Amino acid sequence: MTATIIDGKAFAGRIRAQVAQHVARIKSDHGVTPGLAVVLVGEDPASQVYVRSKGKQTGEAGMASFEHRLDAGTAQEDLLALVAQLNADPAVHGILVQLPLPDHIETDAVLAAIDPAKDVDGFHVSNVGLLATGQKAMVPCTPLGCLMMLRDHLGDLSGREAVVIGRSNIVGKPMAQLLLGDSCTVTVAHSRTRDLPEVVRRAEIVVAAVGRPEMVKGDWIAPGATVIDVGINRVAGEGDKTRLVGDVEFTAAAQVAGAITPVPGGVGPMTIACLLANTVTACCRIHGLPEPEGLTA
């Protein structure tokens, strides 16, 4: 068996096209332009790439893009003042503070300061609680992208056995909540799980989000299972070069799985696409407009 490769890049392109259609409709019918503000503190190279890409794709979707770049030495109180300003700005419907923040800034305090209605990252404790209790929430972008890909590939997820490997607040926990919301039977596995390979072998759906290169081996995967690999790990390549690998041993897993996401080109592109989708959703909720179908959990 050779797995179907789930092309996240192509799927993300379709999501962005849907977003652009919704944006055009909101503009023409209601005179409102969805706006996304991204705040970058410091000069982390990976964060700079993400922010540049977000700004470009926001503009391509027809949305307003507001970029705020602050020095690494910016005081926490100044960052909180900027967040308060964005909370009050009616042109801004989504606020994203790029993580990680410099060590002298308390991340939880900054995330808590963002208006939950504009929290397009879905990290505010109010949105975490709403998601956990099955209520309408802003959902973290990466798990939302994973859910969209699973629905697109498998259709109805009801009753399927899923294992999420990793229990982070950013991916693992919200991913489990989303799968429960779609009536899967969900196990959250992690570094302390006993006999992890055997737990994974039970699953029809495997979402790997542990941040350890190729930790999940091919013989852990049940024949025909759908594997979503969230990991993006840089490892040594040929000579001085490095290469990106996921949390799953791709070549071996692809011989067993029914479908699998590649790294790169799988989950990664979906994260920004879902950020744009979340911004449109936030805009619609703030203005009391019908929410876009197919772009929410």
C-alpha positions as CSV (number, residue, x, y, z in Angstrom):
1,M,0.0,0.0,0.0
2,T,1.2,3.5,-0.8
3,A,-0.6,6.4,1.0
4,T,-2.4,9.2,-0.7
5,I,-0.4,12.4,-0.2
6,I,-2.7,15.1,1.3
7,D,-1.5,18.3,-0.5
8,G,-1.8,21.0,2.1
9,K,-0.5,23.6,-0.2
10,A,-3.2,23.0,-2.8
11,F,-5.9,22.8,-0.2
12,A,-4.7,26.0,1.5
13,G,-5.0,27.7,-1.9
14,R,-8.6,26.7,-2.1
15,I,-9.3,28.0,1.4
16,R,-7.7,31.3,0.5
17,A,-9.8,31.6,-2.6
18,Q,-12.9,31.0,-0.5
19,V,-11.7,33.7,1.9
20,A,-11.2,36.1,-0.9
21,Q,-14.8,35.5,-2.2
22,H,-16.2,36.1,1.3
23,V,-14.2,39.2,1.7
24,A,-15.4,40.6,-1.6
25,R,-19.0,39.9,-0.6
26,I,-18.7,41.5,2.8
27,K,-17.1,44.6,1.2
28,S,-19.8,44.9,-1.6
29,D,-22.8,44.0,0.6
30,H,-21.9,45.7,3.9
31,G,-19.1,48.1,3.1
32,V,-16.8,46.4,5.7
33,T,-13.2,45.4,5.0
34,P,-11.9,42.6,7.3
35,G,-8.7,43.8,8.9
36,L,-5.8,41.8,10.5
37,A,-3.2,43.3,12.7
38,V,0.1,41.4,13.3
39,V,2.5,42.5,16.0
40,L,6.1,41.4,15.8
41,V,8.5,42.1,18.7
42,G,12.2,41.6,18.0
43,E,13.9,40.2,14.9
44,D,13.5,36.4,15.2
45,P,14.3,35.2,11.6
46,A,11.5,32.6,11.5
47,S,9.0,35.0,12.9
48,Q,10.0,37.6,10.3
49,V,9.3,35.1,7.5
50,Y,5.9,34.2,8.9
51,V,4.9,37.9,9.4
52,R,6.0,38.8,5.8
53,S,4.0,35.8,4.4
54,K,0.9,36.7,6.5
55,G,1.0,40.3,5.3
56,K,1.3,39.3,1.7
57,Q,-1.5,36.7,1.8
58,T,-3.8,39.1,3.8
59,G,-3.5,41.7,1.0
60,E,-4.0,39.1,-1.7
61,A,-7.3,38.1,0.0
62,G,-8.5,41.7,-0.2
63,M,-8.3,42.3,3.5
64,A,-6.7,45.2,5.3
65,S,-3.3,44.4,6.8
66,F,-1.8,46.3,9.7
67,E,1.8,45.4,10.7
68,H,3.5,46.6,13.8
69,R,7.2,45.8,14.3
70,L,8.6,46.6,17.7
71,D,12.2,46.5,19.0
72,A,13.3,43.5,21.0
73,G,13.7,45.7,24.0
74,T,10.1,47.0,23.9
75,A,8.7,47.2,27.4
76,Q,5.8,44.9,28.2
77,E,3.6,47.9,29.2
78,D,4.2,49.4,25.7
79,L,3.2,46.2,24.0
80,L,0.1,46.0,26.2
81,A,-0.7,49.7,25.3
82,L,-0.5,48.7,21.6
83,V,-2.8,45.7,22.1
84,A,-5.3,48.0,23.9
85,Q,-5.2,50.4,20.9
86,L,-5.9,47.6,18.5
87,N,-8.7,46.3,20.6
88,A,-10.4,49.7,20.3
89,D,-9.7,50.1,16.6
90,P,-12.9,49.3,14.6
91,A,-10.9,48.7,11.4
92,V,-9.1,45.7,13.1
93,H,-11.1,42.5,13.4
94,G,-8.2,40.1,14.1
95,I,-5.1,40.6,16.3
96,L,-2.1,38.3,16.2
97,V,0.9,38.8,18.5
98,Q,3.7,36.7,16.9
99,L,5.2,34.2,19.3
100,P,7.8,33.6,20.8
101,L,8.1,37.0,22.6
102,P,11.3,38.2,24.2
103,D,12.1,36.7,27.6
104,H,11.3,39.9,29.6
105,I,7.7,39.9,28.3
106,E,5.1,37.7,30.0
107,T,3.4,35.9,27.1
108,D,0.2,35.0,29.1
109,A,-0.3,38.6,30.1
110,V,-0.2,39.7,26.5
111,L,-2.5,37.0,25.2
112,A,-4.9,37.8,28.0
113,A,-5.0,41.4,27.0
114,I,-6.3,40.7,23.5
115,D,-10.1,41.1,23.0
116,P,-11.3,37.5,22.8
117,A,-13.5,38.5,19.8
118,K,-10.4,39.6,17.9
119,D,-8.2,36.7,19.1
120,V,-7.7,35.0,15.7
121,D,-5.0,32.8,17.2
122,G,-7.5,31.2,19.6
123,F,-5.1,31.4,22.5
124,H,-7.1,33.6,24.9
125,V,-8.3,31.6,27.9
126,S,-11.9,32.6,27.2
127,N,-11.7,31.0,23.7
128,V,-9.9,28.0,25.2
129,G,-12.8,27.5,27.6
130,L,-15.5,28.0,25.0
131,L,-13.8,25.4,22.7
132,A,-13.5,23.0,25.6
133,T,-17.2,23.3,26.5
134,G,-18.4,22.9,22.9
135,Q,-19.4,26.6,22.4
136,K,-18.7,29.0,19.6
137,A,-15.0,30.1,19.9
138,M,-12.1,31.4,17.9
139,V,-10.2,28.2,17.2
140,P,-6.3,28.0,17.0
141,C,-5.3,28.0,13.3
142,T,-3.2,24.9,13.1
143,P,-5.7,22.5,14.6
144,L,-8.5,24.1,12.5
145,G,-6.4,23.4,9.4
146,C,-5.9,19.8,10.4
147,L,-9.6,19.4,11.0
148,M,-10.4,20.9,7.6
149,M,-8.0,18.5,5.9
150,L,-9.4,15.5,7.8
151,R,-13.0,16.4,6.9
152,D,-12.0,17.0,3.2
153,H,-10.3,13.6,2.9
154,L,-12.5,11.4,5.1
155,G,-15.9,13.1,5.1
156,D,-17.9,12.3,8.3
157,L,-15.5,11.8,11.2
158,S,-18.2,10.5,13.6
159,G,-17.2,7.4,15.5
160,R,-13.6,7.2,14.2
161,E,-10.8,6.4,16.7
162,A,-8.2,9.2,16.8
163,V,-4.9,9.6,18.6
164,V,-3.4,13.0,19.1
165,I,0.3,12.7,20.0
166,G,1.2,15.9,22.0
167,R,-0.6,17.9,24.6
168,S,0.4,21.5,23.9
169,N,-2.1,24.3,24.4
170,I,-1.4,25.4,20.8
171,V,-2.0,22.2,19.0
172,G,-2.6,19.0,21.0
173,K,-5.3,20.0,23.4
174,P,-7.4,22.1,20.9
175,M,-7.0,19.3,18.3
176,A,-8.5,16.8,20.7
177,Q,-11.4,19.1,21.5
178,L,-12.1,19.6,17.8
179,L,-12.1,15.9,17.1
180,L,-14.4,15.3,20.1
181,G,-16.7,18.0,18.6
182,D,-16.8,15.9,15.4
183,S,-17.8,12.8,17.5
184,C,-14.4,11.0,17.3
185,T,-13.2,8.8,20.1
186,V,-10.1,10.6,21.1
187,T,-6.9,9.6,23.0
188,V,-4.3,12.3,23.8
189,A,-0.9,10.6,24.0
190,H,2.3,12.2,25.1
191,S,5.9,11.5,26.4
192,R,4.6,9.6,29.5
193,T,2.1,7.4,27.6
194,R,2.9,3.7,28.3
195,D,3.5,1.7,25.1
196,L,2.9,4.6,22.8
197,P,3.4,2.5,19.6
198,E,0.5,0.2,20.6
199,V,-1.8,3.2,21.4
200,V,-1.0,4.7,18.0
201,R,-1.7,1.4,16.2
202,R,-5.3,1.5,17.4
203,A,-6.0,4.8,15.6
204,E,-7.8,5.4,12.3
205,I,-6.6,9.0,12.6
206,V,-3.2,10.0,13.9
207,V,-2.3,13.7,14.5
208,A,1.4,14.0,15.5
209,A,2.4,17.2,17.2
210,V,5.3,16.6,19.5
211,G,8.2,18.5,17.9
212,R,10.5,15.6,17.7
213,P,11.9,14.6,14.3
214,E,10.5,11.4,12.9
215,M,9.6,10.1,16.4
216,V,6.5,8.3,15.1
217,K,7.7,5.2,13.2
218,G,6.1,3.6,10.2
219,D,5.3,0.4,12.1
220,W,3.3,2.4,14.6
221,I,0.7,3.2,12.0
222,A,-2.3,1.0,11.4
223,P,-2.9,0.0,7.8
224,G,-5.1,2.5,6.0
225,A,-4.9,5.1,8.8
226,T,-4.9,8.9,8.0
227,V,-1.8,10.6,9.3
228,I,-1.6,14.4,9.9
229,D,2.0,15.4,10.7
230,V,2.1,18.8,12.4
231,G,5.8,18.7,13.1
232,I,8.3,21.0,11.4
233,N,11.8,20.0,12.5
234,R,15.1,21.2,10.9
235,V,17.7,18.4,10.8
236,A,21.1,18.0,9.2
237,G,21.1,17.2,5.5
238,E,23.8,16.7,2.9
239,G,27.0,18.6,3.6
240,D,26.3,21.9,5.3
241,K,22.6,21.9,4.4
242,T,19.7,21.3,6.6
243,R,16.3,19.8,5.7
244,L,12.8,19.8,7.1
245,V,11.2,16.7,8.5
246,G,8.0,16.1,10.4
247,D,7.3,14.2,13.6
248,V,6.4,11.1,11.5
249,E,8.9,8.8,9.7
250,F,7.4,9.8,6.4
251,T,8.8,7.2,4.0
252,A,8.0,4.2,6.2
253,A,4.6,5.5,7.3
254,A,3.6,6.2,3.7
255,Q,3.9,2.5,2.9
256,V,1.3,1.7,5.5
257,A,-1.1,4.7,5.9
258,G,-4.1,5.3,3.7
259,A,-3.2,9.0,3.6
260,I,-0.5,11.3,5.0
261,T,0.5,14.9,5.0
262,P,4.0,15.7,3.8
263,V,6.5,18.0,5.5
264,P,6.9,20.6,4.1
265,G,3.7,21.2,2.1
266,G,1.2,19.7,4.4
267,V,-0.1,21.4,7.6
268,G,2.1,24.4,7.3
269,P,0.3,26.2,4.5
270,M,-3.0,25.6,6.2
271,T,-2.1,27.6,9.3
272,I,-1.9,30.9,7.5
273,A,-5.0,30.1,5.4
274,C,-6.9,29.4,8.6
275,L,-5.6,32.7,10.1
276,L,-7.3,34.5,7.2
277,A,-10.4,32.4,7.6
278,N,-10.5,33.2,11.3
279,T,-10.2,36.9,10.6
280,V,-13.2,36.8,8.3
281,T,-15.1,34.8,10.9
282,A,-14.2,37.4,13.6
283,C,-15.3,40.2,11.3
284,C,-18.7,38.6,10.7
285,R,-19.3,37.9,14.4
286,I,-18.3,41.5,15.4
287,H,-20.7,43.0,12.8
288,G,-23.5,40.4,13.3
289,L,-23.1,39.1,9.7
290,P,-23.7,35.5,8.6
291,E,-20.6,33.5,9.2
292,P,-18.8,32.0,6.2
293,E,-19.6,28.3,5.6
294,G,-16.8,25.9,5.4
295,L,-14.2,28.1,7.1
296,T,-15.1,27.4,10.8
297,A,-15.0,24.4,13.1
